[in-house]
Amino acid sequence: MNSLTSPAINASNHLGLLGNLAKNQLLKRLRSLPRGYLVIEDGVDTHEFGDPAGEHQLRANMVIRDASAYRDIAFGGSMVGA
């Protein structure tokens, strides 16, 4: 039987120790977002940071399609989350 699975879901299952550490540390840092509102979707979870009710503030949505992006962002990879 064939099943369709999102590549992001598959990738997140293979983060490994370093990848899980990077993801957890990045999400932990973002919990104290001082201004704005950020939503990160990674195919498995949706994470929200900041105050969604704040007026006239910056809002952003980020979609993680490759779980290695957490390592790149957390540890300053070649594009640093660009």
Order of alpha helices (4+ residues) and beta strands (2+ residues): alpha-alpha-beta-beta-beta-alpha
